[in-house]
Amino acid sequence: MLFTALVMALLLDTHLLKLKGFFRTAAFMPYAVPGVIAAIMWSYLYSPQLSPIVDLLNGIGLKPDFLGPGAVLWSAANVSTWLWTGYNMLIMFSALQSIPQELYEAARIDGASNWVIAWRIKVPIIAPSIVMTTVFSIIGTLQLYSEPAVLRQISSNISSTFTPNMLAYTVAVGNNYQQAAAISVVIAVITFVLSFGFMRLTSKRAGL
């Protein structure tokens, strides 16, 4: 998701892409859709009985099973990727817009190509934004609930303990509030450790 967001931001920041306003809006629109609504929409697209995509793939000899045991995790991840890629892209794109154009002009005078400018100048400068979106993604991943909970209604391959939040909710619904609270605390601790650890790692590499 973050790599796709970065590539999209870099493309929007070049002079090669036309209709930038349209593409920015189109990329951000999925974020405006509530997670539950997005999961319901993708459930329709995944359903073998209802999906026009499944019908099309079946017509060319493919037999997709988006909700099968080997694909359901990726199907749930796809919903989150669709929702959040545009949001992360706009954060990175905003950081790119703050870079002085003189840097690019100097690099071109030195013979740098667009590829070199992107990966040797733009990406290092917006590294703080990339770190921030990565931390947000770590937190969001550990908080995942709505998408698999909705997909569970049409797939037996998603259990009630599919994600940490679903596990905590299932335990709480079973009136075991102490265990649910303990699971919630563990999720919070793991989220903090992973987020803080990633920030420390990136700070050391940056020499901060």
Beta strands, then each sheet from edge to edge (+ up, - down):
end
